[in-house]
Amino acid sequence: MDYRSAGVDVMAGRAFVERIRSSVESTRRPEVIGGLGGFGGFCRLPDGLRQPLLVAGSDGVGTKLELAQAHGRHHDVGIDLVAMCVNDVITSGAEPLFFLDYIATGKLSPEALAAVVEGIADGCRQSGCALLGGETAEMPGFYGPGRYDLAGFCVAVVEADAVVDGRHVRPGDKILAVASSGVHSNGFSLVRRILVEEERRHGSFAADAPLPGDRRPLIEALLAPTRLYTALVKALRQAAIPVAGMAHITGGGLPENLPRCLPPGVHGAIDPGSWHRPALFRWLQEAGQVPEADLWNTFNLGVGFCLVLPAAAVDPALAVCRQTGYEAWILGDVCEGDAPAGAALAGLPA
């Protein structure tokens, strides 16, 4: 017996590293030292920082991977992996420095996994961070052949006196919503259950059927990669917009994530009529007969990121959003005191 007969092809693993080398190197930042292949990645802090703080975050893609793998959409889940980590750390106002990935698979599939890494590199380039390294583990018998799982880890840097942590949020501040690109990477256990029920109900399920109210096939709308908000946050900082709080709207939706950027003594009041709910979420609610409260507590409903800032800064902030290609609108207000009893936010549908 040898390692290959046990299910692990070391030579294929080495060939895979060489195959992804150019994608990794395309994300290089000036602070990176050395190249791919060492036991650890080296990265200097950017020049000119007085009191740098490192901000770190880790995440995965969740059960969206099941749907993506079933439909051969590997590149976009690489972007998802980066976005789920990067969008968290930038809520502090930090600049992403580097990213590391972990890919575990039953048997190395060079074509699929190279597409994943190319997607990760794409997300890193969009975020301005280096893909500093990673790990690919073949685990036959633990994962099925052709199946894989992803995890990511991002490190960012911010000046200590420039940290955005909600401490400057005040009653009367405005909450801006920034549009999502779709479901992003949360709620897919419910999405997949809805799809299974649709197949049971109709005898088959056409993933490529047009989504009502949308020009895209349903599967493309569901698997659209998570939008990255790095360019927007960077532009807001460069324009000296006084952002007091930021929230990445992930699992748990607005009720769970928006309050995370608000200090004690205030609460958010949102206007559910301030935007038109995208067709994809209307389809999910109707197809799954999902109660309204569950919809709000599962999906982002078209809001991927939130900004909290003084009322006087709203127009300049909206202008920056437009200039950087992000759709944004006034979602609500910051109010004094606690939210209504039993609610995370005021204004949510009962």
C-alpha positions as CSV (number, residue, x, y, z in Angstrom):
1,M,0.0,0.0,0.0
2,D,1.0,3.6,-0.5
3,Y,-0.5,7.1,0.1
4,R,-1.9,7.3,-3.4
5,S,-3.8,4.0,-3.0
6,A,-5.2,5.3,0.3
7,G,-6.7,8.2,-1.7
8,V,-4.1,11.0,-1.5
9,D,-2.1,12.0,-4.6
10,V,0.9,14.0,-3.4
11,M,2.2,14.7,-6.9
12,A,-1.2,16.0,-8.0
13,G,-1.2,18.3,-4.9
14,R,2.2,19.7,-6.0
15,A,1.0,20.2,-9.5
16,F,-2.1,22.0,-8.1
17,V,0.1,24.5,-6.2
18,E,2.0,25.3,-9.4
19,R,-1.2,25.8,-11.3
20,I,-2.6,28.4,-8.9
21,R,0.7,30.2,-8.4
22,S,-0.1,33.0,-11.0
23,S,-3.5,33.6,-9.4
24,V,-1.9,34.0,-6.0
25,E,0.8,36.2,-7.2
26,S,-1.7,38.5,-8.9
27,T,-2.9,39.6,-5.5
28,R,0.5,40.7,-4.2
29,R,0.8,43.9,-2.1
30,P,4.0,45.9,-1.6
31,E,4.1,44.7,2.0
32,V,4.3,41.0,1.2
33,I,7.7,39.4,1.6
34,G,8.6,36.2,-0.2
35,G,6.4,34.0,-2.3
36,L,4.2,30.9,-2.4
37,G,5.5,27.7,-0.9
38,G,6.9,28.6,2.5
39,F,5.6,27.3,5.8
40,G,4.2,30.8,6.6
41,G,3.5,34.0,4.8
42,F,5.2,37.3,5.7
43,C,3.7,40.7,5.5
44,R,4.9,44.1,6.7
45,L,2.6,46.7,8.1
46,P,2.0,49.6,5.6
47,D,4.3,52.6,6.0
48,G,3.2,55.7,7.8
49,L,1.0,54.2,10.5
50,R,1.3,55.7,13.9
51,Q,-0.7,53.3,16.1
52,P,-1.7,50.4,13.9
53,L,-4.3,47.9,15.2
54,L,-4.7,44.6,13.5
55,V,-8.3,43.4,12.9
56,A,-8.9,39.7,12.1
57,G,-11.9,37.7,10.9
58,S,-12.7,34.2,9.9
59,D,-15.7,32.7,8.1
60,G,-16.8,30.2,5.5
61,V,-19.4,29.9,2.7
62,G,-21.9,27.5,4.4
63,T,-24.3,25.3,2.6
64,K,-24.3,27.5,-0.4
65,L,-21.4,25.2,-1.3
66,E,-23.8,22.3,-1.8
67,L,-25.8,24.2,-4.4
68,A,-22.7,25.6,-6.1
69,Q,-21.0,22.3,-6.4
70,A,-24.1,20.6,-7.8
71,H,-24.2,23.2,-10.5
72,G,-20.4,23.6,-11.1
73,R,-20.2,27.2,-10.0
74,H,-16.8,27.1,-8.3
75,H,-15.3,30.5,-9.1
76,D,-18.0,32.5,-7.4
77,V,-17.9,30.7,-4.1
78,G,-14.2,31.7,-3.9
79,I,-15.4,35.4,-4.1
80,D,-18.0,34.5,-1.4
81,L,-15.3,33.2,0.9
82,V,-13.3,36.4,0.7
83,A,-16.3,38.7,1.0
84,M,-17.7,37.0,4.1
85,C,-14.4,37.7,5.9
86,V,-13.5,41.0,4.4
87,N,-16.9,42.6,4.8
88,D,-16.8,41.9,8.5
89,V,-13.4,43.4,9.2
90,I,-14.0,46.6,7.2
91,T,-16.9,47.5,9.4
92,S,-14.2,48.8,11.8
93,G,-12.8,51.1,9.1
94,A,-9.8,48.8,8.5
95,E,-8.0,48.2,5.3
96,P,-7.6,44.5,4.4
97,L,-4.0,43.4,4.3
98,F,-3.9,39.7,3.6
99,F,-6.1,36.6,3.3
100,L,-5.5,32.9,3.9
101,D,-7.8,30.1,2.7
102,Y,-8.3,26.5,3.8
103,I,-9.8,24.0,1.3
104,A,-10.6,20.5,2.4
105,T,-11.7,17.9,-0.1
106,G,-12.3,14.1,-0.5
107,K,-10.2,13.9,-3.6
108,L,-8.4,16.7,-5.4
109,S,-10.2,17.9,-8.4
110,P,-7.7,20.3,-10.1
111,E,-10.2,22.0,-12.4
112,A,-12.8,22.7,-9.7
113,L,-10.4,23.7,-7.0
114,A,-8.3,25.9,-9.4
115,A,-11.5,27.8,-10.2
116,V,-12.2,28.2,-6.5
117,V,-8.7,29.7,-5.9
118,E,-9.1,31.9,-8.9
119,G,-12.3,33.2,-7.4
120,I,-10.5,33.7,-4.0
121,A,-7.8,35.7,-5.9
122,D,-10.5,37.7,-7.7
123,G,-12.1,38.6,-4.3
124,C,-8.7,39.5,-2.9
125,R,-7.9,41.8,-5.9
126,Q,-11.3,43.5,-5.5
127,S,-10.5,44.0,-1.8
128,G,-6.9,45.1,-2.3
129,C,-5.5,42.4,-0.1
130,A,-2.9,39.8,-0.7
131,L,-3.7,36.1,-0.9
132,L,-0.8,35.3,1.4
133,G,-1.1,31.5,1.5
134,G,-3.4,28.7,2.3
135,E,-3.9,25.0,2.8
136,T,-5.4,22.3,0.6
137,A,-6.2,19.0,2.4
138,E,-7.2,15.8,0.8
139,M,-9.3,13.8,3.3
140,P,-10.7,10.7,1.5
141,G,-13.4,9.0,3.5
142,F,-14.2,12.2,5.4
143,Y,-15.5,14.1,2.3
144,G,-17.1,12.4,-0.6
145,P,-15.2,12.3,-4.0
146,G,-15.4,15.7,-5.7
147,R,-16.8,17.5,-2.6
148,Y,-15.0,20.3,-0.8
149,D,-15.4,22.7,2.1
150,L,-13.9,26.2,2.4
151,A,-12.8,28.4,5.3
152,G,-11.0,31.8,5.1
153,F,-9.1,34.2,7.4
154,C,-8.5,37.9,6.8
155,V,-6.2,40.4,8.6
156,A,-6.8,44.1,8.2
157,V,-5.1,47.2,9.7
158,V,-6.5,50.5,11.0
159,E,-5.1,53.5,13.0
160,A,-6.2,53.3,16.7
161,D,-7.7,56.8,16.5
162,A,-9.7,56.0,13.3
163,V,-11.5,52.8,14.5
164,V,-15.2,52.8,13.7
165,D,-16.9,51.0,16.6
166,G,-20.2,52.8,17.2
167,R,-19.0,55.0,20.1
168,H,-19.8,58.2,18.2
169,V,-23.3,57.1,17.2
170,R,-25.9,59.6,18.5
171,P,-29.7,59.8,18.5
172,G,-30.8,61.6,15.3
173,D,-28.1,59.9,13.2
174,K,-29.2,58.4,9.9
175,I,-28.9,54.8,8.8
176,L,-28.0,54.2,5.2
177,A,-28.6,50.9,3.4
178,V,-26.3,49.7,0.7
179,A,-27.7,47.1,-1.7
180,S,-26.7,43.5,-1.7
181,S,-26.2,41.4,-4.8
182,G,-28.7,38.8,-3.7
183,V,-28.8,36.2,-0.9
184,H,-25.0,36.5,-0.5
185,S,-23.9,33.5,1.6
186,N,-26.5,33.2,4.3
187,G,-29.8,31.3,4.6
188,F,-29.0,28.5,2.2
189,S,-30.2,25.7,4.4
190,L,-33.6,27.3,4.0
191,V,-33.0,28.0,0.3
192,R,-32.1,24.4,-0.4
193,R,-35.1,23.2,1.5
194,I,-37.4,25.4,-0.6
195,L,-35.8,24.0,-3.8
196,V,-36.3,20.4,-2.6
197,E,-39.9,21.2,-1.9
198,E,-40.3,22.8,-5.3
199,E,-39.0,19.7,-7.0
200,R,-41.3,17.5,-4.9
201,R,-44.3,19.7,-5.7
202,H,-43.7,19.9,-9.5
203,G,-41.9,16.6,-10.1
204,S,-38.8,18.4,-11.4
205,F,-36.9,21.6,-10.8
206,A,-35.6,23.7,-13.7
207,A,-32.7,25.7,-12.2
208,D,-32.2,27.6,-15.4
209,A,-35.9,28.7,-15.6
210,P,-36.2,32.5,-15.6
211,L,-36.8,34.1,-12.2
212,P,-40.1,36.0,-12.2
213,G,-39.4,39.7,-12.2
214,D,-35.8,39.2,-13.0
215,R,-33.9,38.6,-16.3
216,R,-31.6,36.0,-14.8
217,P,-32.2,32.2,-14.4
218,L,-33.1,31.4,-10.8
219,I,-29.8,29.5,-10.2
220,E,-27.7,32.5,-11.3
221,A,-29.7,34.8,-9.0
222,L,-29.2,32.4,-6.1
223,L,-25.5,31.8,-6.7
224,A,-24.5,35.4,-7.4
225,P,-21.4,36.1,-5.4
226,T,-21.5,38.2,-2.2
227,R,-20.8,41.8,-2.9
228,L,-17.6,43.3,-1.5
229,Y,-17.9,46.7,0.1
230,T,-14.2,47.4,0.5
231,A,-14.0,50.0,-2.3
232,L,-17.0,51.9,-0.7
233,V,-15.5,52.0,2.8
234,K,-12.1,53.2,1.4
235,A,-13.8,55.9,-0.6
236,L,-15.8,57.1,2.4
237,R,-12.6,57.4,4.5
238,Q,-10.8,59.2,1.7
239,A,-13.7,61.7,1.4
240,A,-13.6,62.2,5.2
241,I,-17.2,61.2,5.6
242,P,-17.8,60.9,9.4
243,V,-19.2,57.3,9.5
244,A,-19.9,56.4,13.1
245,G,-21.0,52.8,12.6
246,M,-21.1,50.1,10.0
247,A,-22.7,46.7,9.8
248,H,-22.3,43.7,7.5
249,I,-25.8,42.2,7.0
250,T,-25.2,38.5,7.2
251,G,-26.9,35.6,9.0
252,G,-29.8,36.8,11.1
253,G,-30.5,39.7,8.7
254,L,-31.0,43.3,9.8
255,P,-32.6,42.5,13.2
256,E,-29.4,40.7,14.3
257,N,-26.6,42.6,12.6
258,L,-27.6,46.3,12.5
259,P,-27.8,46.6,16.4
260,R,-24.2,45.3,16.6
261,C,-22.9,48.6,15.4
262,L,-25.0,50.7,17.8
263,P,-23.9,51.6,21.4
264,P,-26.1,51.1,24.5
265,G,-28.8,53.7,25.0
266,V,-30.0,53.9,21.4
267,H,-31.8,51.8,18.9
268,G,-32.4,51.7,15.2
269,A,-35.7,52.5,13.6
270,I,-36.0,51.4,10.0
271,D,-38.5,52.0,7.3
272,P,-39.4,48.7,5.5
273,G,-41.0,50.7,2.7
274,S,-37.7,52.6,1.9
275,W,-36.7,50.0,-0.8
276,H,-38.3,47.6,-3.2
277,R,-37.6,44.1,-2.1
278,P,-35.7,42.2,-4.9
279,A,-37.6,39.6,-6.9
280,L,-35.5,36.8,-5.6
281,F,-36.6,37.3,-2.0
282,R,-40.3,37.6,-3.1
283,W,-39.8,34.2,-5.0
284,L,-38.3,32.6,-1.9
285,Q,-41.1,33.8,0.3
286,E,-43.8,32.6,-2.0
287,A,-42.3,29.3,-3.0
288,G,-41.4,28.4,0.6
289,Q,-44.5,30.1,2.2
290,V,-41.9,31.6,4.6
291,P,-43.5,33.8,7.4
292,E,-42.5,37.4,7.2
293,A,-40.6,37.3,10.6
294,D,-38.5,34.4,9.4
295,L,-37.7,36.1,6.2
296,W,-36.3,39.1,8.1
297,N,-34.4,37.0,10.5
298,T,-32.8,34.8,7.7
299,F,-32.1,36.9,4.7
300,N,-30.6,40.3,4.0
301,L,-33.7,41.2,1.8
302,G,-31.6,43.3,-0.5
303,V,-29.5,45.2,2.2
304,G,-25.9,43.9,2.3
305,F,-24.3,46.7,4.3
306,C,-25.3,49.6,6.5
307,L,-23.7,52.9,7.4
308,V,-24.6,55.1,10.4
309,L,-23.7,58.7,10.2
310,P,-24.8,62.3,11.1
311,A,-27.8,63.6,9.1
312,A,-25.5,66.4,7.6
313,A,-23.3,63.7,6.1
314,V,-26.0,61.8,4.3
315,D,-25.9,63.6,1.0
316,P,-22.1,63.5,0.7
317,A,-22.2,59.8,1.7
318,L,-24.8,59.0,-0.9
319,A,-22.7,60.8,-3.5
320,V,-19.7,58.6,-2.7
321,C,-21.9,55.5,-3.0
322,R,-23.0,56.6,-6.5
323,Q,-19.5,57.4,-7.5
324,T,-18.2,54.0,-6.5
325,G,-21.1,52.1,-8.1
326,Y,-23.1,51.1,-5.0
327,E,-26.9,51.6,-4.7
328,A,-27.7,53.2,-1.4
329,W,-30.7,54.9,0.3
330,I,-31.8,56.2,3.7
331,L,-33.0,53.1,5.7
332,G,-34.0,54.7,9.0
333,D,-32.9,56.6,12.0
334,V,-31.0,56.2,15.3
335,C,-33.4,56.8,18.2
336,E,-32.8,57.4,21.9
337,G,-33.5,54.5,24.3
338,D,-34.1,50.8,23.9
339,A,-36.0,49.3,21.0
340,P,-39.6,48.3,21.6
341,A,-40.0,45.3,24.0
342,G,-39.2,42.0,22.2
343,A,-37.8,43.8,19.1
344,A,-34.2,44.3,17.9
345,L,-35.2,47.2,15.8
346,A,-38.2,49.6,15.6
347,G,-40.3,49.5,12.5
348,L,-40.0,45.8,11.7
349,P,-43.2,44.2,10.4
350,A,-45.0,42.3,13.1
